[in-house]
Amino acid sequence: SSSSSRHAPFCQSAEPTPPGPAAAAPAMKLAAAVVAVLVFRASGLAAKQDPCAGCNEDLAVKYQACARDHGNPCAERNEDGIVTDKPGEKKDVSCCLTKEKHDRCLQCASMDCQYATCHVNKRYYSERELVEDDKTKTKEAYQKFDDAAMKAAGWGL
């Protein structure tokens, strides 16, 4: 019996005792450090991402195809497939992301980027219209206009 009492402290009791606050402190410090590192990295990545990147004609064509096929692809449907104002399943998630990117690109195109503070495609979703406008501002176009104006003014060219 004396030998069993000698080994009793090394045996586990039926109910484990929970660790005290001192034992939890290193784990909490480690968790806080991991969270701090992740937040720091996420903020660094967010600073490097450009929300106006990829605003080109390919995106415009993709958006038009989505609009043709789905109307508003971000509209949510109920269980019966009817679009309602209540939460449900989006018509098309991929096209919804394309629509959101298109909307962001339209905002980017209208941004005032004085002093090269941002990199945007000012011609996004209006390339064709602006090309036609650019053709009226060439040296040849001005010469043609000047010749016609001078002739109309009686300069006799």
Disulfide bonds with the S-S distance in Angstrom:
Cys52-Cys108 1.96
Cys55-Cys105 1.95
Cys66-Cys95 2.18
Cys74-Cys96 2.06
Cys113-Cys118 1.66
